[in-house]
Amino acid sequence: MPKNKTHKGTSKRVRVTGTGKLMREQANNQHKFEHKSGQHKRRLEADQVIAPADTRRLKKLLGL
């Protein structure tokens, strides 16, 4: 059988922690910052854990 390929779009958006959790960036954190408050911008900096319902599908895309 051929090797499985990693889904490159997913690998650019999701990272795996040492314990195996999947992390993603927050949305709305790329541009148009002048109308967002500082508190809002700081909250968007933190990475989010991907929901358990989505992890099985994403791990398959990442080849884990």
mmCIF file as Biopython writes it, N, C-alpha, C and O atoms, coordinates in Angstrom:
data_model
#
loop_
_atom_site.group_PDB
_atom_site.id
_atom_site.type_symbol
_atom_site.label_atom_id
_atom_site.label_alt_id
_atom_site.label_comp_id
_atom_site.label_asym_id
_atom_site.label_entity_id
_atom_site.label_seq_id
_atom_site.pdbx_PDB_ins_code
_atom_site.Cartn_x
_atom_site.Cartn_y
_atom_site.Cartn_z
_atom_site.occupancy
_atom_site.B_iso_or_equiv
_atom_site.auth_seq_id
_atom_site.auth_asym_id
_atom_site.pdbx_PDB_model_num
ATOM 1   N N  . MET A ? 1  ? 0.833   -1.197 0.000  1.0 0.0 1  A 1 
ATOM 2   C CA . MET A ? 1  ? 0.000   0.000  0.000  1.0 0.0 1  A 1 
ATOM 3   C C  . MET A ? 1  ? 0.872   1.252  0.000  1.0 0.0 1  A 1 
ATOM 4   O O  . MET A ? 1  ? 1.951   1.258  0.592  1.0 0.0 1  A 1 
ATOM 5   N N  . PRO A ? 2  ? 0.405   2.319  -0.666 1.0 0.0 2  A 1 
ATOM 6   C CA . PRO A ? 2  ? 1.186   3.555  -0.651 1.0 0.0 2  A 1 
ATOM 7   C C  . PRO A ? 2  ? 1.119   4.247  0.702  1.0 0.0 2  A 1 
ATOM 8   O O  . PRO A ? 2  ? 0.243   3.975  1.523  1.0 0.0 2  A 1 
ATOM 9   N N  . LYS A ? 3  ? 2.061   5.137  0.906  1.0 0.0 3  A 1 
ATOM 10  C CA . LYS A ? 3  ? 2.085   5.899  2.154  1.0 0.0 3  A 1 
ATOM 11  C C  . LYS A ? 3  ? 0.923   6.884  2.186  1.0 0.0 3  A 1 
ATOM 12  O O  . LYS A ? 3  ? 0.447   7.329  1.142  1.0 0.0 3  A 1 
ATOM 13  N N  . ASN A ? 4  ? 0.470   7.221  3.392  1.0 0.0 4  A 1 
ATOM 14  C CA . ASN A ? 4  ? -0.547  8.263  3.535  1.0 0.0 4  A 1 
ATOM 15  C C  . ASN A ? 4  ? 0.128   9.617  3.459  1.0 0.0 4  A 1 
ATOM 16  O O  . ASN A ? 4  ? 1.224   9.806  3.987  1.0 0.0 4  A 1 
ATOM 17  N N  . LYS A ? 5  ? -0.533  10.561 2.796  1.0 0.0 5  A 1 
ATOM 18  C CA . LYS A ? 5  ? 0.006   11.909 2.698  1.0 0.0 5  A 1 
ATOM 19  C C  . LYS A ? 5  ? -0.647  12.796 3.743  1.0 0.0 5  A 1 
ATOM 20  O O  . LYS A ? 5  ? -1.841  12.671 4.018  1.0 0.0 5  A 1 
ATOM 21  N N  . THR A ? 6  ? 0.139   13.691 4.324  1.0 0.0 6  A 1 
ATOM 22  C CA . THR A ? 6  ? -0.364  14.682 5.264  1.0 0.0 6  A 1 
ATOM 23  C C  . THR A ? 6  ? -1.152  15.725 4.492  1.0 0.0 6  A 1 
ATOM 24  O O  . THR A ? 6  ? -0.722  16.166 3.426  1.0 0.0 6  A 1 
ATOM 25  N N  . HIS A ? 7  ? -2.303  16.125 5.021  1.0 0.0 7  A 1 
ATOM 26  C CA . HIS A ? 7  ? -3.086  17.200 4.410  1.0 0.0 7  A 1 
ATOM 27  C C  . HIS A ? 7  ? -2.400  18.517 4.737  1.0 0.0 7  A 1 
ATOM 28  O O  . HIS A ? 7  ? -2.416  18.955 5.887  1.0 0.0 7  A 1 
ATOM 29  N N  . LYS A ? 8  ? -1.795  19.154 3.733  1.0 0.0 8  A 1 
ATOM 30  C CA . LYS A ? 8  ? -0.932  20.308 3.977  1.0 0.0 8  A 1 
ATOM 31  C C  . LYS A ? 8  ? -1.692  21.508 4.511  1.0 0.0 8  A 1 
ATOM 32  O O  . LYS A ? 8  ? -1.150  22.266 5.316  1.0 0.0 8  A 1 
ATOM 33  N N  . GLY A ? 9  ? -2.940  21.702 4.080  1.0 0.0 9  A 1 
ATOM 34  C CA . GLY A ? 9  ? -3.725  22.824 4.595  1.0 0.0 9  A 1 
ATOM 35  C C  . GLY A ? 9  ? -3.970  22.692 6.078  1.0 0.0 9  A 1 
ATOM 36  O O  . GLY A ? 9  ? -3.937  23.682 6.808  1.0 0.0 9  A 1 
ATOM 37  N N  . THR A ? 10 ? -4.218  21.470 6.531  1.0 0.0 10 A 1 
ATOM 38  C CA . THR A ? 10 ? -4.450  21.229 7.952  1.0 0.0 10 A 1 
ATOM 39  C C  . THR A ? 10 ? -3.159  21.379 8.743  1.0 0.0 10 A 1 
ATOM 40  O O  . THR A ? 10 ? -3.165  21.925 9.846  1.0 0.0 10 A 1 
ATOM 41  N N  . SER A ? 11 ? -2.055  20.896 8.185  1.0 0.0 11 A 1 
ATOM 42  C CA . SER A ? 11 ? -0.792  20.960 8.921  1.0 0.0 11 A 1 
ATOM 43  C C  . SER A ? 11 ? -0.323  22.394 9.124  1.0 0.0 11 A 1 
ATOM 44  O O  . SER A ? 11 ? 0.419   22.670 10.066 1.0 0.0 11 A 1 
ATOM 45  N N  . LYS A ? 12 ? -0.746  23.314 8.251  1.0 0.0 12 A 1 
ATOM 46  C CA . LYS A ? 12 ? -0.372  24.706 8.410  1.0 0.0 12 A 1 
ATOM 47  C C  . LYS A ? 12 ? -1.228  25.419 9.449  1.0 0.0 12 A 1 
ATOM 48  O O  . LYS A ? 12 ? -0.837  26.468 9.960  1.0 0.0 12 A 1 
ATOM 49  N N  . ARG A ? 13 ? -2.388  24.862 9.762  1.0 0.0 13 A 1 
ATOM 50  C CA . ARG A ? 13 ? -3.318  25.529 10.665 1.0 0.0 13 A 1 
ATOM 51  C C  . ARG A ? 13 ? -3.379  24.923 12.059 1.0 0.0 13 A 1 
ATOM 52  O O  . ARG A ? 13 ? -3.857  25.566 12.993 1.0 0.0 13 A 1 
ATOM 53  N N  . VAL A ? 14 ? -2.902  23.695 12.207 1.0 0.0 14 A 1 
ATOM 54  C CA . VAL A ? 14 ? -3.055  22.962 13.462 1.0 0.0 14 A 1 
ATOM 55  C C  . VAL A ? 14 ? -1.693  22.488 13.922 1.0 0.0 14 A 1 
ATOM 56  O O  . VAL A ? 14 ? -0.885  22.028 13.115 1.0 0.0 14 A 1 
ATOM 57  N N  . ARG A ? 15 ? -1.431  22.599 15.232 1.0 0.0 15 A 1 
ATOM 58  C CA . ARG A ? 15 ? -0.188  22.034 15.768 1.0 0.0 15 A 1 
ATOM 59  C C  . ARG A ? 15 ? -0.531  21.062 16.889 1.0 0.0 15 A 1 
ATOM 60  O O  . ARG A ? 15 ? -1.577  21.168 17.528 1.0 0.0 15 A 1 
ATOM 61  N N  . VAL A ? 16 ? 0.363   20.122 17.110 1.0 0.0 16 A 1 
ATOM 62  C CA . VAL A ? 16 ? 0.148   19.081 18.107 1.0 0.0 16 A 1 
ATOM 63  C C  . VAL A ? 16 ? 1.031   19.376 19.303 1.0 0.0 16 A 1 
ATOM 64  O O  . VAL A ? 16 ? 2.224   19.637 19.146 1.0 0.0 16 A 1 
ATOM 65  N N  . THR A ? 17 ? 0.455   19.337 20.504 1.0 0.0 17 A 1 
ATOM 66  C CA . THR A ? 17 ? 1.232   19.557 21.720 1.0 0.0 17 A 1 
ATOM 67  C C  . THR A ? 17 ? 1.954   18.274 22.099 1.0 0.0 17 A 1 
ATOM 68  O O  . THR A ? 17 ? 1.763   17.233 21.471 1.0 0.0 17 A 1 
ATOM 69  N N  . GLY A ? 18 ? 2.775   18.359 23.117 1.0 0.0 18 A 1 
ATOM 70  C CA . GLY A ? 18 ? 3.503   17.193 23.581 1.0 0.0 18 A 1 
ATOM 71  C C  . GLY A ? 18 ? 2.599   16.104 24.122 1.0 0.0 18 A 1 
ATOM 72  O O  . GLY A ? 18 ? 2.942   14.924 24.063 1.0 0.0 18 A 1 
ATOM 73  N N  . THR A ? 19 ? 1.441   16.493 24.653 1.0 0.0 19 A 1 
ATOM 74  C CA . THR A ? 19 ? 0.505   15.510 25.194 1.0 0.0 19 A 1 
ATOM 75  C C  . THR A ? 19 ? -0.476  15.006 24.146 1.0 0.0 19 A 1 
ATOM 76  O O  . THR A ? 19 ? -1.325  14.168 24.452 1.0 0.0 19 A 1 
ATOM 77  N N  . GLY A ? 20 ? -0.377  15.502 22.913 1.0 0.0 20 A 1 
ATOM 78  C CA . GLY A ? 20 ? -1.228  15.000 21.842 1.0 0.0 20 A 1 
ATOM 79  C C  . GLY A ? 20 ? -2.464  15.828 21.556 1.0 0.0 20 A 1 
ATOM 80  O O  . GLY A ? 20 ? -3.263  15.463 20.694 1.0 0.0 20 A 1 
ATOM 81  N N  . LYS A ? 21 ? -2.641  16.949 22.268 1.0 0.0 21 A 1 
ATOM 82  C CA . LYS A ? 21 ? -3.777  17.809 21.973 1.0 0.0 21 A 1 
ATOM 83  C C  . LYS A ? 21 ? -3.522  18.571 20.680 1.0 0.0 21 A 1 
ATOM 84  O O  . LYS A ? 21 ? -2.373  18.797 20.299 1.0 0.0 21 A 1 
ATOM 85  N N  . LEU A ? 22 ? -4.593  18.962 20.014 1.0 0.0 22 A 1 
ATOM 86  C CA . LEU A ? 22 ? -4.487  19.758 18.802 1.0 0.0 22 A 1 
ATOM 87  C C  . LEU A ? 22 ? -4.836  21.195 19.130 1.0 0.0 22 A 1 
ATOM 88  O O  . LEU A ? 22 ? -5.852  21.460 19.772 1.0 0.0 22 A 1 
ATOM 89  N N  . MET A ? 23 ? -3.994  22.129 18.691 1.0 0.0 23 A 1 
ATOM 90  C CA . MET A ? 23 ? -4.192  23.547 18.971 1.0 0.0 23 A 1 
ATOM 91  C C  . MET A ? 23 ? -4.388  24.291 17.657 1.0 0.0 23 A 1 
ATOM 92  O O  . MET A ? 23 ? -3.845  23.909 16.620 1.0 0.0 23 A 1 
ATOM 93  N N  . ARG A ? 24 ? -5.178  25.365 17.724 1.0 0.0 24 A 1 
ATOM 94  C CA . ARG A ? 24 ? -5.419  26.194 16.549 1.0 0.0 24 A 1 
ATOM 95  C C  . ARG A ? 24 ? -5.342  27.657 16.944 1.0 0.0 24 A 1 
ATOM 96  O O  . ARG A ? 24 ? -5.453  27.993 18.123 1.0 0.0 24 A 1 
ATOM 97  N N  . GLU A ? 25 ? -5.152  28.533 15.954 1.0 0.0 25 A 1 
ATOM 98  C CA . GLU A ? 25 ? -5.154  29.980 16.187 1.0 0.0 25 A 1 
ATOM 99  C C  . GLU A ? 25 ? -6.591  30.476 16.266 1.0 0.0 25 A 1 
ATOM 100 O O  . GLU A ? 25 ? -7.506  29.864 15.716 1.0 0.0 25 A 1 
ATOM 101 N N  . GLN A ? 26 ? -6.772  31.589 16.957 1.0 0.0 26 A 1 
ATOM 102 C CA . GLN A ? 26 ? -8.085  32.228 17.014 1.0 0.0 26 A 1 
ATOM 103 C C  . GLN A ? 26 ? -8.378  32.925 15.688 1.0 0.0 26 A 1 
ATOM 104 O O  . GLN A ? 26 ? -7.460  33.389 15.010 1.0 0.0 26 A 1 
ATOM 105 N N  . ALA A ? 27 ? -9.628  32.998 15.326 1.0 0.0 27 A 1 
ATOM 106 C CA . ALA A ? 27 ? -10.044 33.770 14.154 1.0 0.0 27 A 1 
ATOM 107 C C  . ALA A ? 27 ? -10.021 35.259 14.503 1.0 0.0 27 A 1 
ATOM 108 O O  . ALA A ? 27 ? -9.924  35.621 15.676 1.0 0.0 27 A 1 
ATOM 109 N N  . ASN A ? 28 ? -10.108 36.112 13.500 1.0 0.0 28 A 1 
ATOM 110 C CA . ASN A ? 28 ? -10.158 37.577 13.646 1.0 0.0 28 A 1 
ATOM 111 C C  . ASN A ? 28 ? -8.870  38.160 14.211 1.0 0.0 28 A 1 
ATOM 112 O O  . ASN A ? 28 ? -8.911  39.170 14.913 1.0 0.0 28 A 1 
ATOM 113 N N  . ASN A ? 29 ? -7.725  37.544 13.919 1.0 0.0 29 A 1 
ATOM 114 C CA . ASN A ? 29 ? -6.464  38.032 14.468 1.0 0.0 29 A 1 
ATOM 115 C C  . ASN A ? 29 ? -5.432  38.266 13.367 1.0 0.0 29 A 1 
ATOM 116 O O  . ASN A ? 29 ? -4.245  38.012 13.569 1.0 0.0 29 A 1 
ATOM 117 N N  . GLN A ? 30 ? -5.876  38.751 12.200 1.0 0.0 30 A 1 
ATOM 118 C CA . GLN A ? 30 ? -4.954  38.976 11.097 1.0 0.0 30 A 1 
ATOM 119 C C  . GLN A ? 30 ? -4.814  40.445 10.725 1.0 0.0 30 A 1 
ATOM 120 O O  . GLN A ? 30 ? -3.711  40.908 10.432 1.0 0.0 30 A 1 
ATOM 121 N N  . HIS A ? 31 ? -5.911  41.176 10.735 1.0 0.0 31 A 1 
ATOM 122 C CA . HIS A ? 31 ? -5.846  42.565 10.295 1.0 0.0 31 A 1 
ATOM 123 C C  . HIS A ? 31 ? -7.036  43.322 10.884 1.0 0.0 31 A 1 
ATOM 124 O O  . HIS A ? 31 ? -7.858  42.756 11.604 1.0 0.0 31 A 1 
ATOM 125 N N  . LYS A ? 32 ? -7.109  44.607 10.561 1.0 0.0 32 A 1 
ATOM 126 C CA . LYS A ? 32 ? -8.167  45.501 11.052 1.0 0.0 32 A 1 
ATOM 127 C C  . LYS A ? 32 ? -8.151  45.587 12.581 1.0 0.0 32 A 1 
ATOM 128 O O  . LYS A ? 32 ? -9.175  45.382 13.233 1.0 0.0 32 A 1 
ATOM 129 N N  . PHE A ? 33 ? -6.991  45.887 13.137 1.0 0.0 33 A 1 
ATOM 130 C CA . PHE A ? 33 ? -6.848  45.942 14.588 1.0 0.0 33 A 1 
ATOM 131 C C  . PHE A ? 33 ? -7.229  47.290 15.181 1.0 0.0 33 A 1 
ATOM 132 O O  . PHE A ? 33 ? -7.418  47.396 16.393 1.0 0.0 33 A 1 
ATOM 133 N N  . GLU A ? 34 ? -7.344  48.314 14.359 1.0 0.0 34 A 1 
ATOM 134 C CA . GLU A ? 34 ? -7.514  49.653 14.942 1.0 0.0 34 A 1 
ATOM 135 C C  . GLU A ? 34 ? -8.856  49.826 15.636 1.0 0.0 34 A 1 
ATOM 136 O O  . GLU A ? 34 ? -8.983  50.679 16.514 1.0 0.0 34 A 1 
ATOM 137 N N  . HIS A ? 35 ? -9.859  49.040 15.268 1.0 0.0 35 A 1 
ATOM 138 C CA . HIS A ? 35 ? -11.149 49.175 15.951 1.0 0.0 35 A 1 
ATOM 139 C C  . HIS A ? 35 ? -11.349 48.151 17.064 1.0 0.0 35 A 1 
ATOM 140 O O  . HIS A ? 35 ? -12.393 48.135 17.716 1.0 0.0 35 A 1 
ATOM 141 N N  . LYS A ? 36 ? -10.342 47.290 17.282 1.0 0.0 36 A 1 
ATOM 142 C CA . LYS A ? 36 ? -10.434 46.301 18.356 1.0 0.0 36 A 1 
ATOM 143 C C  . LYS A ? 36 ? -9.722  46.834 19.591 1.0 0.0 36 A 1 
ATOM 144 O O  . LYS A ? 36 ? -8.675  47.473 19.489 1.0 0.0 36 A 1 
ATOM 145 N N  . SER A ? 37 ? -10.298 46.566 20.752 1.0 0.0 37 A 1 
ATOM 146 C CA . SER A ? 37 ? -9.682  47.031 21.991 1.0 0.0 37 A 1 
ATOM 147 C C  . SER A ? 37 ? -8.438  46.201 22.292 1.0 0.0 37 A 1 
ATOM 148 O O  . SER A ? 37 ? -8.267  45.104 21.761 1.0 0.0 37 A 1 
ATOM 149 N N  . GLY A ? 38 ? -7.582  46.732 23.143 1.0 0.0 38 A 1 
ATOM 150 C CA . GLY A ? 38 ? -6.379  46.005 23.530 1.0 0.0 38 A 1 
ATOM 151 C C  . GLY A ? 38 ? -6.704  44.703 24.225 1.0 0.0 38 A 1 
ATOM 152 O O  . GLY A ? 38 ? -6.031  43.694 24.017 1.0 0.0 38 A 1 
ATOM 153 N N  . GLN A ? 39 ? -7.739  44.724 25.054 1.0 0.0 39 A 1 
ATOM 154 C CA . GLN A ? 39 ? -8.144  43.500 25.753 1.0 0.0 39 A 1 
ATOM 155 C C  . GLN A ? 39 ? -8.596  42.438 24.760 1.0 0.0 39 A 1 
ATOM 156 O O  . GLN A ? 39 ? -8.283  41.258 24.916 1.0 0.0 39 A 1 
ATOM 157 N N  . HIS A ? 40 ? -9.325  42.859 23.753 1.0 0.0 40 A 1 
ATOM 158 C CA . HIS A ? 40 ? -9.790  41.940 22.715 1.0 0.0 40 A 1 
ATOM 159 C C  . HIS A ? 40 ? -8.607  41.348 21.951 1.0 0.0 40 A 1 
ATOM 160 O O  . HIS A ? 40 ? -8.575  40.147 21.683 1.0 0.0 40 A 1 
ATOM 161 N N  . LYS A ? 41 ? -7.628  42.199 21.598 1.0 0.0 41 A 1 
ATOM 162 C CA . LYS A ? 41 ? -6.468  41.726 20.846 1.0 0.0 41 A 1 
ATOM 163 C C  . LYS A ? 41 ? -5.630  40.746 21.667 1.0 0.0 41 A 1 
ATOM 164 O O  . LYS A ? 41 ? -5.136  39.753 21.133 1.0 0.0 41 A 1 
ATOM 165 N N  . ARG A ? 42 ? -5.471  41.017 22.946 1.0 0.0 42 A 1 
ATOM 166 C CA . ARG A ? 42 ? -4.704  40.096 23.796 1.0 0.0 42 A 1 
ATOM 167 C C  . ARG A ? 42 ? -5.417  38.758 23.940 1.0 0.0 42 A 1 
ATOM 168 O O  . ARG A ? 42 ? -4.771  37.711 23.982 1.0 0.0 42 A 1 
ATOM 169 N N  . ARG A ? 43 ? -6.731  38.787 24.015 1.0 0.0 43 A 1 
ATOM 170 C CA . ARG A ? 43 ? -7.495  37.541 24.125 1.0 0.0 43 A 1 
ATOM 171 C C  . ARG A ? 43 ? -7.347  36.696 22.858 1.0 0.0 43 A 1 
ATOM 172 O O  . ARG A ? 43 ? -7.334  35.467 22.927 1.0 0.0 43 A 1 
ATOM 173 N N  . LEU A ? 44 ? -7.238  37.352 21.714 1.0 0.0 44 A 1 
ATOM 174 C CA . LEU A ? 44 ? -7.105  36.634 20.453 1.0 0.0 44 A 1 
ATOM 175 C C  . LEU A ? 44 ? -5.719  36.016 20.265 1.0 0.0 44 A 1 
ATOM 176 O O  . LEU A ? 44 ? -5.553  35.124 19.434 1.0 0.0 44 A 1 
ATOM 177 N N  . GLU A ? 45 ? -4.714  36.480 21.030 1.0 0.0 45 A 1 
ATOM 178 C CA . GLU A ? 45 ? -3.358  35.945 20.889 1.0 0.0 45 A 1 
ATOM 179 C C  . GLU A ? 45 ? -3.272  34.469 21.281 1.0 0.0 45 A 1 
ATOM 180 O O  . GLU A ? 45 ? -2.499  33.717 20.688 1.0 0.0 45 A 1 
ATOM 181 N N  . ALA A ? 46 ? -4.048  34.056 22.261 1.0 0.0 46 A 1 
ATOM 182 C CA . ALA A ? 46 ? -3.913  32.713 22.809 1.0 0.0 46 A 1 
ATOM 183 C C  . ALA A ? 46 ? -4.428  31.666 21.826 1.0 0.0 46 A 1 
ATOM 184 O O  . ALA A ? 46 ? -5.450  31.868 21.170 1.0 0.0 46 A 1 
ATOM 185 N N  . ASP A ? 47 ? -3.714  30.545 21.730 1.0 0.0 47 A 1 
ATOM 186 C CA . ASP A ? 47 ? -4.177  29.427 20.915 1.0 0.0 47 A 1 
ATOM 187 C C  . ASP A ? 47 ? -5.317  28.710 21.631 1.0 0.0 47 A 1 
ATOM 188 O O  . ASP A ? 47 ? -5.413  28.742 22.858 1.0 0.0 47 A 1 
ATOM 189 N N  . GLN A ? 48 ? -6.169  28.070 20.856 1.0 0.0 48 A 1 
ATOM 190 C CA . GLN A ? 48 ? -7.323  27.364 21.398 1.0 0.0 48 A 1 
ATOM 191 C C  . GLN A ? 48 ? -7.159  25.868 21.168 1.0 0.0 48 A 1 
ATOM 192 O O  . GLN A ? 48 ? -6.607  25.443 20.154 1.0 0.0 48 A 1 
ATOM 193 N N  . VAL A ? 49 ? -7.645  25.075 22.119 1.0 0.0 49 A 1 
ATOM 194 C CA . VAL A ? 49 ? -7.660  23.627 21.956 1.0 0.0 49 A 1 
ATOM 195 C C  . VAL A ? 49 ? -8.822  23.279 21.031 1.0 0.0 49 A 1 
ATOM 196 O O  . VAL A ? 49 ? -9.927  23.797 21.190 1.0 0.0 49 A 1 
ATOM 197 N N  . ILE A ? 50 ? -8.568  22.404 20.073 1.0 0.0 50 A 1 
ATOM 198 C CA . ILE A ? 50 ? -9.622  21.996 19.145 1.0 0.0 50 A 1 
ATOM 199 C C  . ILE A ? 50 ? -10.601 21.093 19.881 1.0 0.0 50 A 1 
ATOM 200 O O  . ILE A ? 50 ? -10.201 20.283 20.716 1.0 0.0 50 A 1 
ATOM 201 N N  . ALA A ? 51 ? -11.874 21.234 19.572 1.0 0.0 51 A 1 
ATOM 202 C CA . ALA A ? 51 ? -12.939 20.486 20.241 1.0 0.0 51 A 1 
ATOM 203 C C  . ALA A ? 51 ? -12.714 18.982 20.076 1.0 0.0 51 A 1 
ATOM 204 O O  . ALA A ? 51 ? -12.275 18.528 19.019 1.0 0.0 51 A 1 
ATOM 205 N N  . PRO A ? 52 ? -13.017 18.217 21.121 1.0 0.0 52 A 1 
ATOM 206 C CA . PRO A ? 52 ? -12.832 16.754 21.042 1.0 0.0 52 A 1 
ATOM 207 C C  . PRO A ? 52 ? -13.598 16.107 19.895 1.0 0.0 52 A 1 
ATOM 208 O O  . PRO A ? 52 ? -13.171 15.081 19.365 1.0 0.0 52 A 1 
ATOM 209 N N  . ALA A ? 53 ? -14.731 16.701 19.505 1.0 0.0 53 A 1 
ATOM 210 C CA . ALA A ? 53 ? -15.518 16.131 18.410 1.0 0.0 53 A 1 
ATOM 211 C C  . ALA A ? 53 ? -14.776 16.211 17.079 1.0 0.0 53 A 1 
ATOM 212 O O  . ALA A ? 53 ? -15.040 15.417 16.176 1.0 0.0 53 A 1 
ATOM 213 N N  . ASP A ? 54 ? -13.852 17.160 16.950 1.0 0.0 54 A 1 
ATOM 214 C CA . ASP A ? 54 ? -13.129 17.345 15.683 1.0 0.0 54 A 1 
ATOM 215 C C  . ASP A ? 54 ? -11.758 16.686 15.669 1.0 0.0 54 A 1 
ATOM 216 O O  . ASP A ? 54 ? -11.167 16.535 14.599 1.0 0.0 54 A 1 
ATOM 217 N N  . THR A ? 55 ? -11.235 16.289 16.822 1.0 0.0 55 A 1 
ATOM 218 C CA . THR A ? 55 ? -9.845  15.826 16.880 1.0 0.0 55 A 1 
ATOM 219 C C  . THR A ? 55 ? -9.617  14.545 16.092 1.0 0.0 55 A 1 
ATOM 220 O O  . THR A ? 55 ? -8.572  14.392 15.460 1.0 0.0 55 A 1 
ATOM 221 N N  . ARG A ? 56 ? -10.573 13.623 16.117 1.0 0.0 56 A 1 
ATOM 222 C CA . ARG A ? 56 ? -10.374 12.344 15.435 1.0 0.0 56 A 1 
ATOM 223 C C  . ARG A ? 56 ? -10.217 12.553 13.925 1.0 0.0 56 A 1 
ATOM 224 O O  . ARG A ? 56 ? -9.352  11.946 13.293 1.0 0.0 56 A 1 
ATOM 225 N N  . ARG A ? 57 ? -11.060 13.417 13.357 1.0 0.0 57 A 1 
ATOM 226 C CA . ARG A ? 57 ? -11.006 13.697 11.927 1.0 0.0 57 A 1 
ATOM 227 C C  . ARG A ? 57 ? -9.728  14.432 11.553 1.0 0.0 57 A 1 
ATOM 228 O O  . ARG A ? 57 ? -9.119  14.141 10.524 1.0 0.0 57 A 1 
ATOM 229 N N  . LEU A ? 58 ? -9.317  15.394 12.396 1.0 0.0 58 A 1 
ATOM 230 C CA . LEU A ? 58 ? -8.114  16.168 12.098 1.0 0.0 58 A 1 
ATOM 231 C C  . LEU A ? 58 ? -6.848  15.326 12.254 1.0 0.0 58 A 1 
ATOM 232 O O  . LEU A ? 58 ? -5.903  15.486 11.481 1.0 0.0 58 A 1 
ATOM 233 N N  . LYS A ? 59 ? -6.821  14.444 13.231 1.0 0.0 59 A 1 
ATOM 234 C CA . LYS A ? 59 ? -5.655  13.572 13.395 1.0 0.0 59 A 1 
ATOM 235 C C  . LYS A ? 59 ? -5.480  12.667 12.183 1.0 0.0 59 A 1 
ATOM 236 O O  . LYS A ? 59 ? -4.359  12.353 11.785 1.0 0.0 59 A 1 
ATOM 237 N N  . LYS A ? 60 ? -6.600  12.254 11.603 1.0 0.0 60 A 1 
ATOM 238 C CA . LYS A ? 60 ? -6.525  11.436 10.392 1.0 0.0 60 A 1 
ATOM 239 C C  . LYS A ? 60 ? -5.937  12.236 9.235  1.0 0.0 60 A 1 
ATOM 240 O O  . LYS A ? 60 ? -5.144  11.712 8.453  1.0 0.0 60 A 1 
ATOM 241 N N  . LEU A ? 61 ? -6.328  13.510 9.125  1.0 0.0 61 A 1 
ATOM 242 C CA . LEU A ? 61 ? -5.764  14.366 8.073  1.0 0.0 61 A 1 
ATOM 243 C C  . LEU A ? 61 ? -4.271  14.612 8.278  1.0 0.0 61 A 1 
ATOM 244 O O  . LEU A ? 61 ? -3.521  14.742 7.311  1.0 0.0 61 A 1 
ATOM 245 N N  . LEU A ? 62 ? -3.841  14.677 9.546  1.0 0.0 62 A 1 
ATOM 246 C CA . LEU A ? 62 ? -2.435  14.923 9.847  1.0 0.0 62 A 1 
ATOM 247 C C  . LEU A ? 62 ? -1.594  13.648 9.793  1.0 0.0 62 A 1 
ATOM 248 O O  . LEU A ? 62 ? -0.366  13.710 9.856  1.0 0.0 62 A 1 
ATOM 249 N N  . GLY A ? 63 ? -2.241  12.513 9.680  1.0 0.0 63 A 1 
ATOM 250 C CA . GLY A ? 63 ? -1.515  11.255 9.623  1.0 0.0 63 A 1 
ATOM 251 C C  . GLY A ? 63 ? -1.066  10.760 10.976 1.0 0.0 63 A 1 
ATOM 252 O O  . GLY A ? 63 ? -0.066  10.051 11.076 1.0 0.0 63 A 1 
ATOM 253 N N  . LEU A ? 64 ? -1.798  11.127 12.034 1.0 0.0 64 A 1 
ATOM 254 C CA . LEU A ? 64 ? -1.448  10.697 13.399 1.0 0.0 64 A 1 
ATOM 255 C C  . LEU A ? 64 ? -2.233  9.464  13.800 1.0 0.0 64 A 1 
ATOM 256 O O  . LEU A ? 64 ? -2.069  8.962  14.912 1.0 0.0 64 A 1 
#
